[in-house]
Amino acid sequence: MEQIKITLTGSLIGSTPKQKAVAKSLGINRIGDVTVQKNDASVLGKVKIIAHLVKVENV
């Protein structure tokens, strides 16, 4: 299965509690944190919620 690399590029300060929870569920807590996830609907839905804070690349 194809995977995507998600990098947190923006600060979570001032974000809504839902956005903070989504970032934590993806395993990214600090700026510069990187995680590799499966490219499926559930992960893409989470990325959509915090799209303005992350950079997504295909692996």
N, C-alpha and C positions, 0 to 999 in steps of 0.2 A: 504494500500500500504506500502511496505517495505521502511524504511528510513535509511539514512546513516549519521554518525556524521563526520564532517570534521573539523580538527584542523590545524591551520596554525603553522608550526614548523620551517619554514625558513624565513629569512628576505626578504622583497620586495625591499630593496636597491639593485640597480644594475639590477633589473628585467626589462624586456621590458614593454613599455606602455600597450601592450595587456595583459600581465600577471597581471599587477597592476589593470587593469580594470576588469578582470575576478575575482580577489580576492575581489574587492569592490562589484561586482554584487552578490557574494556569501555571503557577509556580514562579511568578515574576513579582518581586517585591521592591526592588531597587532599580534605579535608572541604570541601564546597561546589562541587566539580567537577561539571559537568553535561555529559551527552552525549545525543544523539538517535540512537536506533537503530530498526531495523525491528521491527515487532511480529510476530515469528515464534517458533517453538518453541525454537530454539537460544538466542535472547536471553532468552526467558522462563525457560528452564532455568537460565541463569547468574544471573538476577535472583533466582530462588528460593534459590540457594545463599547469597546475601548479602542476603536480604530484610530482615534486622534492621538493616542498615547503610545502606539506600538508601530513597529516596522515588521512586515511579514515578507519572508523569502521562501521560495521553493528549495527543497534540499534534494 
